[in-house]
Amino acid sequence: MRWLRMADLLLDCSAVLAGGAGPLPRKILAHYGIFVGIVEGSVQKALRMMASGGDLSFMARQNFYCSAGKCHEDRTG
C-alpha cells in the first residue's frame, strides 16, 4: 500500500504539512507518530511555529473535507 511506503520513508519526520490530505494517509501517518497539518499560507511561518512549539490552528485550511475517497476545498466536488 502506497501510504505504508510513504510512512516508511517519513519515519525520521515528526510532521508533514500539506494543503490537503485524506483520512487514510492521516490515519496511517498518525499511527507512526507523524503529525499531518492541513494548512495554508507561508511554509516558513508554519515551520517557525512548529519549531517553537506554537499552535498552527490559525493556519488551518478552511473548507477542506474528504469523503468517499475524494477531497474537496469548497464542498462542490
C-alpha positions as a Markdown table, in Angstrom:
| # | Residue | x | y | z |
|---|---|---|---|---|
| 1 | Met | 0.0 | 0.0 | 0.0 |
| 2 | Arg | 1.4 | 3.4 | -1.0 |
| 3 | Trp | 0.7 | 5.1 | 2.3 |
| 4 | Leu | 2.6 | 2.5 | 4.3 |
| 5 | Arg | 5.6 | 3.0 | 1.9 |
| 6 | Met | 5.2 | 6.8 | 2.4 |
| 7 | Ala | 5.1 | 6.3 | 6.2 |
| 8 | Asp | 8.3 | 4.2 | 6.0 |
| 9 | Leu | 10.0 | 7.0 | 4.0 |
| 10 | Leu | 8.9 | 9.6 | 6.6 |
| 11 | Leu | 9.8 | 7.7 | 9.8 |
| 12 | Asp | 12.5 | 10.2 | 10.6 |
| 13 | Cys | 10.0 | 13.1 | 10.4 |
| 14 | Ser | 7.7 | 14.3 | 13.2 |
| 15 | Ala | 5.3 | 16.2 | 10.9 |
| 16 | Val | 4.1 | 16.7 | 7.4 |
| 17 | Leu | 2.5 | 20.0 | 6.3 |
| 18 | Ala | 0.1 | 19.8 | 3.4 |
| 19 | Gly | -2.6 | 21.7 | 1.6 |
| 20 | Gly | -4.8 | 18.7 | 1.9 |
| 21 | Ala | -4.7 | 15.0 | 2.9 |
| 22 | Gly | -7.4 | 12.3 | 3.1 |
| 23 | Pro | -8.4 | 10.3 | 6.1 |
| 24 | Leu | -6.4 | 7.2 | 5.2 |
| 25 | Pro | -3.0 | 8.8 | 4.9 |
| 26 | Arg | -3.7 | 10.9 | 8.0 |
| 27 | Lys | -4.6 | 7.8 | 10.0 |
| 28 | Ile | -1.6 | 5.8 | 8.8 |
| 29 | Leu | 0.9 | 8.6 | 9.4 |
| 30 | Ala | -0.6 | 9.3 | 12.8 |
| 31 | His | -0.2 | 5.6 | 13.6 |
| 32 | Tyr | 3.6 | 6.1 | 13.0 |
| 33 | Gly | 3.6 | 9.2 | 15.1 |
| 34 | Ile | 3.8 | 11.6 | 12.2 |
| 35 | Phe | 1.6 | 14.7 | 12.6 |
| 36 | Val | -0.3 | 15.8 | 9.5 |
| 37 | Gly | -1.1 | 19.5 | 9.4 |
| 38 | Ile | -3.6 | 20.7 | 6.8 |
| 39 | Val | -2.5 | 24.3 | 6.5 |
| 40 | Glu | -2.4 | 27.3 | 4.1 |
| 41 | Gly | -0.1 | 30.2 | 4.0 |
| 42 | Ser | 3.6 | 30.6 | 4.4 |
| 43 | Val | 5.6 | 27.4 | 4.8 |
| 44 | Gln | 8.3 | 29.4 | 6.6 |
| 45 | Lys | 5.8 | 30.7 | 9.1 |
| 46 | Ala | 4.4 | 27.2 | 9.7 |
| 47 | Leu | 7.9 | 25.8 | 10.2 |
| 48 | Arg | 8.8 | 28.5 | 12.7 |
| 49 | Met | 5.6 | 27.9 | 14.6 |
| 50 | Met | 6.2 | 24.2 | 14.7 |
| 51 | Ala | 9.8 | 24.6 | 15.8 |
| 52 | Ser | 8.8 | 26.8 | 18.6 |
| 53 | Gly | 6.0 | 24.5 | 19.7 |
| 54 | Gly | 3.4 | 27.0 | 18.6 |
| 55 | Asp | -0.2 | 26.4 | 17.6 |
| 56 | Leu | -0.8 | 26.0 | 13.9 |
| 57 | Ser | -4.6 | 26.4 | 14.2 |
| 58 | Phe | -4.5 | 29.9 | 12.8 |
| 59 | Met | -3.1 | 28.4 | 9.6 |
| 60 | Ala | -5.6 | 25.6 | 9.4 |
| 61 | Arg | -7.1 | 25.3 | 5.9 |
| 62 | Gln | -10.7 | 26.3 | 5.9 |
| 63 | Asn | -13.5 | 24.5 | 3.9 |
| 64 | Phe | -11.4 | 21.3 | 3.3 |
| 65 | Tyr | -13.0 | 17.9 | 3.7 |
| 66 | Cys | -12.7 | 14.4 | 2.4 |
| 67 | Ser | -15.5 | 11.9 | 1.7 |
| 68 | Ala | -15.8 | 8.8 | -0.4 |
| 69 | Gly | -12.1 | 8.9 | -1.1 |
| 70 | Lys | -12.2 | 12.4 | -2.8 |
| 71 | Cys | -11.0 | 15.6 | -1.2 |
| 72 | His | -12.6 | 18.9 | -1.9 |
| 73 | Glu | -11.9 | 22.5 | -1.0 |
| 74 | Asp | -15.3 | 24.0 | -1.5 |
| 75 | Arg | -17.7 | 21.1 | -0.9 |
| 76 | Thr | -18.9 | 21.2 | -4.5 |
| 77 | Gly | -16.9 | 18.1 | -5.6 |
